[in-house]
Amino acid sequence: MRAAPGEHAFVRLDRLDDPILVLQGDEDFQARKAADFELLKTRAGTCGGRVTYRSFAGLNHLFMKVERE
């Protein structure tokens, strides 16, 4: 799904009939959990139960474990 210029992807989620799985690594700095993931959850909701959200602790954008020193 591609959003039109100036349109956010969550605006179009309610137009889809298919189930949607949103995955997020909480150490991702490209798609930030606080800004992007939470905004999507707030704006899109569950679209009648078709959207499932999962966040993974300690994983980055590629779902690889982030080692902290």
N, C-alpha and C positions, 0 to 999 in steps of 0.2 A: 504494500500500500504506500503510495507516495502522496504527500500533502501538497496542495497547490501553494505557490508563493504567498507567504503571509498567513497561511492556514496551518494550524498545529495538527499533528497526527490524531490527537484524541478527538478532534471534531469529527473525524471520519469513522471512528470505531463503531458508532451506533449504526452505521450504514452496512456493516458486514454481518453476515449470518453465521459465519464460521466461528468455532471456539478460538480464543486468543490466549497465548501463554506469554507473559511478560517476565523476563528473568533479569536480575540485577546483582552484580557483585558489589558489595557495600564499600569496597576499596577502589572502585572504578572512579577515575578522575575525568574520563571523557564523557560519560553519561552519569552525572552525579546523582546519588541517591536522594539527597535532601531536596535538590532543585528539580530534577527531571522525573525520577521514579515516583516520588511522593506527589508531584503535580499531576502526573498521569493518573495515579490512583484517585486523586481528589476529583479531577475533571471528568475522567472517563467512567469512574466507578466500576461496576461489574457488568454493565450492559446486559442486565437480565440474567446474570450468572454465567455469561459466556467468557468473561475475562478472568483469568487466574493470575495472581501476582506472586512471585517468589523472589526473595532476597537471600543472598548467600554471604555469610560473614567471612571476612578475610580474603575474598576473591576480587580480582581486578576485572578489567574490561574483557579479557580473554578467558575469564574464569580460572585463572591461575592463582595459587596461594601467594599472598604478599607476606614476605618475611620482614619483620620489624626488628631493628637492632636497638 
